[in-house]
Structure formats: structure tokens, C-alpha cells
């Protein structure tokens, strides 16, 4: 039975209109997804921070979401634009936008006032009616687009018998799919590395935050901050002990601190450095909170000749250099918070500096440093000087990028993170300072120099 021409014509007009509407929706939704995708891939640090701000999941789950979601958005956008598994693409789009609606609704139910982070770091729109409407509109458009795509698939199924002779996959289609896969892989590899580094930097900041709080806990207990390195402090009870060991009771390492007390009590000659075997056993014990996840050499321990030692990525700020001792943590320092007249929010407490290339500098437990003052061991200055290595320039050294293989980079603050390093301030806050902040680092490193420095 042959259909009347007018029915065929009306069906063709409907199919054309449906196709046009579906394409219009596809371009609109794809624009939203691609804008979000490339903003997040361009700055994964900001995106991970945004995901963590929602406080809906733990760190590991947040890292997974920050890694996967931008690429899922990219795949959805390409799917509905190129009509490759379009029906599945529309369905995933509904799920993604619906999850945005749910996440924002939970944040609003808690009464939190935070930025949406929908389109990258520059997006400062607060979560509210506007952002809920945006996500809800995206979900609705995906539903309509999915229905139109489903209708088109049904029409294709009905006409599949007529077009069976050309149902094979063409060479052009294969090349397009290969090109899309190649593009995704090219974007995936560097972006995943960026997200992993963002997660490592966030973990590193968390370690510094805990160490800053631990130092405050030690201050509350004794009335002063611990010595950066002790020789005569505490009546010479713990010679060559670093501040890192002193904060162990406040970082859930009470048992390890108990071992240290027992070893020093039994050591009849603690000034003879590292000759008592129990000290060596503690020296090779890594403590995760003292290490930065971005340093693949840690937590160790790492070999030094016939021995092995555990290290720290975080050094106390002794001031300008090892001679001035105008900072907070230095040889036999017992600084009180009230001594920090420059302001605790304007004074550095602890900063990043990976262990030296030969692992001779950067021990967390006990150490001499350069000249039995702890310099470049567990404390360092903003303009530290080299007094121990003839192969390196005398200095002073500045805040600049470093290299794991360069022995001379042990004499200045730096980190494995791109662009700068994390620092804990005396008020307990943690900031990432770019290397462009080098000019103000000496001012931030002193506790009572009277300098005025704006944190960048």
C-alpha cells in the first residue's frame, strides 16, 4: 500500500524540523560542556579546589571526580555533536546535569555560600537560583535532545531494510573515530598529570597545615615554639634533635616520640652524633606527614653510603640566613607567638624544600646541617648561604625553581610543584607562593623586622 504524497511530505517536514531542533540543542549543550571542560583542564588546581569546596566527598573521591568529569563532558559533547552514539550521549548529559543540580541543592541545604565553579577559576557565581536554573536547563535540554534522537533512531530502524546495502561503516567514519580517539588521548595524558599534581599539591598543603597546627599545639603545651634544632635548649636533653621530631605527639605519632625519649634516656653520650644504634633505627623511619607526595623519592628511607635515612620536605624558617636567626625556627630557638611583632599572618613558619640530591641534607630526626646549626637540614633561611659545599656558590640563595639532581638547590626554598612552593605562616594558614614573590620572602621570613609586605 502506497502512502499519499501529503502524508509523506508532512512526515518529511516533521523529520526536518526535529532534526533542526535536535542540532540546535546539541550545539547549545555542547557549548556549555566544552566551555566547562577546557576551563577545568586548563587549571585543574582550581577545579579540584572547587570540588573539595563542595565538601560532598573525601579527597580520593574528589580527585577521581576532578580527573574523570572533564573528559566525560568532552565525550558527551563530541557524541551529540558528531552523532556518534548520540542517544547514549544525551542520556549521560542528563545524568551529569542532574548530578550538578543535586550537588548544588545539598550545598544550599547546608546553608553554605560558595562559588559554583561551573566554568573555571574565573567563574565567581555563587551557588543559588541562577546556577540551579543553569544546571536544570542543561538537564532539560538533554532530555528533549534525547527524545528527538530516539525518534530519529526509530525512523532509521524502520528504513534499515531499504538501506541495508549501505549499512557498512565507511572509511571516513573510521578515520573520524580514530581522529577523535587520538585527540582524547592527546588531551588526556597531560591533563591527567596536571590533575594528579593538583591532588599532590593539595595533600602537601594539608601536611603543612597539620604541621603548623602541631607547632601551635607544642606552643600551647610549653609556652613557646620548639627549637628548630636543639643543642643547649631544654638543658641539652635532646642534642641535634629537629623541630620535626618535637611535634610528633601532635601529629598522631605519640608512640614514636615515646621511643625517642627512651633512646635519649638510655644514650650515655648523645653528643656523639648517631653512634648509638637505636638512634639509627629511628633515623631510618619515614613519617608520611613530613613528605610531599610530589617528590617521587619519598617517603623513603633513602641510602647514604652504607646507611639509610628518612627525610623531610618541610623546613622551618630560620629567618634571613643561618647567622641572622631572626626568624622563628633556628638553632636553640624558643620563640613565643608574642615575639612575632611583624604579625603572625605576615611571618613564615615552615616552607617546602626537598631533600638534597645526595640525601645528605634534609633528615627529619637528628642532623647537623652545615655547621651543627641545622642549616639546610630541618631549617633554612630566605637568603641562606652555603658554608659546606665547595662545588656550589657561596650565595646568598634566592627563592627559585630547583632540580632533584642539583646539589646546590639544597640552599633555597623550592618545590616539585609548578610555579612556586607552599608555605605555612605563623597564624596556621597555608599559602602557595609563586617564585615571583622572591623579593618579599626575606621580609616575610623575619619575626620582628618591622617590614611591611603584601602576600601575593
N, C-alpha and C positions, 0 to 999 in steps of 0.2 A: 504494500500500500504506500503510495507516494504522498508526502505531506504537501499541503497547499503552500504556494510561494510566500504568502503573507506570514504564515507561522514560521517558516524557515527564516524569513527576513527579521521578524521580531526576536527570534532566538539569537540570531547573529548580532543584532543591536544590543541585546542584553549581555551577551558574552563580551562584546567590545567595551561596554560601559563597566562591567565587572572587572575586566582586565585593567582598564584605565584607573579605576578606583584602587585596585589592589596594588598597582605600580606606584600610585601616589602615596599610599600608606607605607609601602616598602621603602621609598626614598626618605620619607619623614622619620620613620622608626630607625632606619639605618643611620641617618644623620645624627640622631640622638646617641645611638650606641657607639658610633665611631668617634664622635667628639669626646665622649666619656673615656673610650678605650685609649686613644692616643694621649689624652691628658694624663691618664694614670700610668701608662707605660713610660711616658716622658719623665715622670717624677714618682717612682714607686715609693720613695720615702714618705712623701706626703700622703699617698694613698693608704699605705699601711698605717700611718698615724691616724688617718680618718677612720679606718676600720676599727682600730683599737679604741678610738674615742666613743664609738657606739656602745662599748662595754657589753657586747652580746655573747662573746666567745673568749676563750683563752688565747694565749699568744700563738700556739702552734696552729690552731684552727684559723686564727686571723691571718697568719702567714699564708696558709693554704688558700683562703678566700682571696687575699690580695694577689696571689700568684695566678690563680685559675680564672677568676671572674673577668678580667680584661680580655683574655683570649676567648672566653666563651662569648662575650659580647661581640668580638670581632667575627667569630664564626657565624653567629646568628645574623649579623649584618650582611656578610657575604652570601649566606644561604638565601636570604629573602631577596637580595638584590639580583643575584645571578640565577635564582630559581633552581638551586641545587638542593634537593631535599627541603623544599620550601615549607611544606606542611610541618615538618619537624622543627624547622627554624622558627616559624610563628609560635608553635607550642612552647619552645624553650624561651621565646621572648615573653610570653605570658607569665611563665614561671619566674623569670628574672625580675620583671617589673613588679609582680605580686610580692616577691621577697623584699623588694625595696619598700613597698607600702607597709608590709608587716614590720620591718626593722624600724622604720620611722615612727610607726604607731607605738611600738614598745618604748622607744626613746621618749616620745611625748607623754606616755602613760607614767613614766618615772619623773616627769617634770624637768628633764634636762634641757638646757639651752645650748645646743651645739650646732656647728655648721654642717650642712648636708654633705659637702664634699663630692657632689654629684659629677662635676665636670673639672676636677683637678684642684690644685692648690689655690688658683685664683678665685675659685668659687667660694664666696663668703655668705651665701644664702643660708639663713638659719632654718632648721627643720620646723615646719609648720604647715599651714593650709596650702601654701604655694607649692612646696615640694611634694606634699601628698597628692595634690592635683596633678603635678607633672608625672609622677610615677603611676598614678591611676589612669591618666590619659594614655600613657605608653602601654599599659596592660590592655586597655580597651581597644586601642588601635591594633594590637597584636591579635586580639580575639576576632575582630572584624576581618583583618587580613587573613587569618587562618580559615575562617568560614569561606571566604571567597576563593582561597587556594584549594580548599576541599571540594567546592563546587567545580572548579576547573579540572581537578583530578578525576572527578566522576565523569565529566564530559569526555576526558581523554580515554577513560576506561571503555566507555561506550563506543568510541570510534577506533579503538585499538585494532579491531579486526580489519577495518578498512586500511589502516596504515601499517599493518604488520610487515609489509615488505621493506619498510624503512625504520623498523624499531631498533636496529642495532646502534651501538654507540659509535659516533663518528670520531675521526682523528682529531678534529678541532676540539670536541668536548673533552677528549682525553688530555690534550695539551693544556686546556684551560684548568682542568682539575690539578694537573701536575704543577702548573704555574702557581695556583692558589696554595698548594701544599708547600712549595718552595718558599713562597712569601711568608707563610706562617712560621716555618722553621727558622727563616732568617730573622723574623721578629722575636721568636720565642727564646732563642739561645741567649742573646744579650739581655733581654728583658727579665728572664728568669734569674740570671746572675744579679741583676740590679735588685730584684725583689729579695733574693737571698741576702744580699749585702744590707738591704734596708732592715731585714729582720735581725741580722747580726748587730747592726748599729743600735737598734732598739734594745737588744739584750745587753749590749755593752753599757748603754745608758742606765739600764736597770741595775747592773752591777755597781756602777759608780754611785747611784742613788742609795743603794743599800750600804755601801762603804761610808758615804757621808753621814747617814743616819747612825751607823755604828760608831763613828768618831764622836758624834754628839752624845751617844749613849755612854761612851767612855768618859767624856767630859762631865756628864751629869753624875757619874759614879765617883770620880776622883777630884773634881773641881777644876780640871784643866785637860786639854787635849794631850794625847800621848806624845812621847818624844819621837821625832822622825826616825832617829837611830839613837839608841841609848848606850852610853859607856858609864858615865857617873850618875845619870838620872836614877832615881829610886835607890840611892845609896850604892850604886854599882851592882844591883842584884841581878840584872839581866844584860850583861855587856854584849854589844853588837846585835841586839835584838831590834828588828824593824817595827815601825808602827803597824804594819800589816798583821804581824803576829799579835800585837796588843789588842786588836779589835776582834779577834776570833770569838770571844764569848758573846759578841753582839751580832754575829753572822751565823749563828747556829753551829758553831764549832767549839762548843764548850769542852768536849772530850779531848780534842786536840790541844786546847790550851792547858788542860789538866796534865797532859803528857809533857808539855813544855815546862810547866812548873816542877814536875817531878825530876825531869832531866837536869834542870839547873840546880835543884836542891842536891842532887847526887854528884854533880860535877865539881870536883875539888879545885879545878884550875880553869874556870870559864874564860879567862882572858887569853888562854892559849886556844886560838880560834880553830874550831872544828876538829879538835884532836879526840874528843870524847865520842865514841861510836854512836851512842843514842842521838846526839845532835845530827849526825849524818842521816839517820833514818828519818828524822822529821824534815830535814832539808830536801829530801827527795819526794816528799809527799805533796802532790799538787792539790791546790784548793781552787775549785772552779770559779768562785766569785772574784778571784784575783786575776782572772784571764779574760781576754777579749776573744769572742768567737771568730772574729775575722782574721785572727792570726792562726794559720794552719799548723804552726809548730807547737801550739799549746793545746791542752794543759801540760803535756809532758809527763814525766820529767825528761830532761834533755841531757845528753852526755857532755861532760867537760873532762877530757882526758880519761882516766880510769874511773872517774866518779860520775854520778848523775845528780842534777839539782832541779828543783821545781822553781818556777819564776812567776813574776807579776807583770801585768800590762799597765798597772796604775801606780804612779809615783807621787809622793807627797810634794807639795810646792814649798821649797825652802826659801823662796824669795828671789832676789836678783841673781845670785850665784851662791856657791858653797862658802864663800868668805863673808858675804854681807849678812846672811842669816836673818834677813828682815821679812821673812815670810811666816808660815805657820808651823810647818813640819820640817825640822832640821836637827842637827846633832844636839842631843840632850835638851831639846825644846820642851817646854811645859807651858804652852801658850793658853791663856784663858780667852774665852769669846769676848770678854770685855776689853781685852787688849787690842782687838781689831777695830781701831778707831776709823779706818777708811770705810767701814760698813761691811757687814758680813755678806751682803748681796753683791758687793763690788770687789771681793777678795777671793782669789783662787785657793782651793784647798787641796785638790787632787786632780791630776791630769793624766792623759794617755802618753805612754812611750813604751813601745815593745822592747823585749829583751834584746841585748846586743847580738850581732851576727854570730859571735863565737860563744854566746851564752855566759860570758864571764861577768856581765853586769845585768842586774835585774832579778836577783834572788829575793824571794819574799820573806824568808825566815830570818836568817842572820847574814851579815855581809859587811865588808869593809868599804866598799865603794872604791873611790880613787885613792883616798889617803886617810882611811879609817874615820871618815866623817859621813859615810853613807852616800856621798855624791854619785849620781848616776846609777845607784844601786836600788834604793827604795825611795829616794828623794832626789829632786833636781830643781835647778833654778831656771828662770825665764831667759837668762843670758849666761848659762853655765859655761865654765871654762874647762878645757882639757888639761889635766895635770899628770896624766898617767900613760898616754899613748903617743909615742914619738911619731907614729905614722899619720896622725891626724893634726890639723892645725890647732893652735892654742885656743882660738876663739876670741871673743865670746860667740856662742852659737845662738841662732835665732829660730823662731817657730816656723818650720818649713816642711815640705814633704820629705819623707825618708824612704829607705830601702832596706828590706830584711838582710841583704847581703853586704851592706855598707857598715863597717865597724864604727865609723865616725858619727853615724846618726844616733849613737847612744847618748850624745851630749845635748840633745834638744827634744822638746816635746814634738811628737808626730803620731800618726795612727795609720792603720791599714785602710781606713775609710776615705773615700774620695773627697778631697777638698778641705780637710781640716781634721779636728780631733775633738773628743768630748772632754769636758772639764766639770768637776763638781766644785761648787762655790761654798763658802763658809756658812751660808744660810741653809745648806742642804739641797739647793736647787742644782740641776744639771743642764748645761748648755753645750751645744755644738758650735765651736768657734772655727771659722774659716781661717786659712793661712793669711788672709789679708788683715787679720787682727793682730799680726805680729807687733806692730808699732805700739800697741797699748798693752801688750802682755806684761812688760815689766811693771807698769802701774798697777795692773790687776794682781800681780804676784806679791806685792808688799802689803803688810797688815796695817801700817801706820805711817805711810809715806806722805799723806796729805794730797795725793794726786786725785784728779777728777777724770774718770774715764767712762765713756759710754759703751756699754756692752753692745756689740753689733748684732 
